[in-house]
Amino acid sequence: MVTGLFLGLDRESTARYSFLLSVPVVGGAALLKLAQLAKDGMPPHMVQPFVVGMVAAAVSGLVAIWFVLGYLRTHTFAIFVAYRLIVATALLLVIATGLRHATGI
């Protein structure tokens, strides 16, 4: 997204492009899992939960994308930058203090 902004695209366009870039990765992962499922089979009692899970994942993903695009029409990336800095700081603290051994991570 940063590259898109440097190239002069607006926030919404950079987010749209970023989401579009994920389509081949997500599609490839889905095809790989479907091929594995076709090879190994699925117990009959798992078909309905599988379909419901796929539909729920698709709907929630589309709602999340819709929300983010709507948010970026009127807001900046500041909240996302802050989130990434907070998570990075927390991870560095965990690594530096050796908490990963205490938590089993």
C-alpha positions, 0 to 999 in steps of 0.5 A, spaced: 500 500 500 505 504 501 508 503 494 501 505 491 501 511 495 508 513 493 506 512 486 500 517 487 494 513 488 489 515 493 488 510 499 482 507 497 485 505 490 491 502 494 487 498 498 483 495 492 489 493 489 492 490 495 486 486 496 486 484 488 493 482 489 491 477 494 486 473 490 491 469 486 494 467 493 487 465 496 485 462 490 491 457 489 490 455 497 483 454 496 485 449 490 490 446 493 486 444 499 480 442 494 485 437 491 487 434 497 480 434 499 478 430 493 484 425 494 483 424 501 475 424 501 470 427 506 466 424 511 459 425 509 457 428 516 462 434 515 459 436 508 454 441 511 459 444 516 464 445 511 459 448 506 457 453 512 464 454 514 466 456 506 460 461 506 461 464 512 468 465 511 467 468 504 461 473 507 465 475 513 471 476 508 467 481 503 464 485 509 471 486 512 474 488 505 467 493 504 468 496 511 476 497 510 475 500 503 469 505 506 474 507 512 479 509 507 475 513 503 475 518 509 480 516 514 488 515 513 492 509 514 494 512 521 490 506 525 494 501 521 501 504 522 499 504 530 497 497 530 503 495 526 508 499 531 504 496 537 505 489 535 512 490 533 514 493 539 510 487 543 514 482 539 520 485 540 519 485 548 517 478 548 523 476 544 528 480 548 525 478 555 525 471 553 518 470 555 517 465 549 520 460 553 515 461 559 509 461 555 511 455 550 511 459 544 
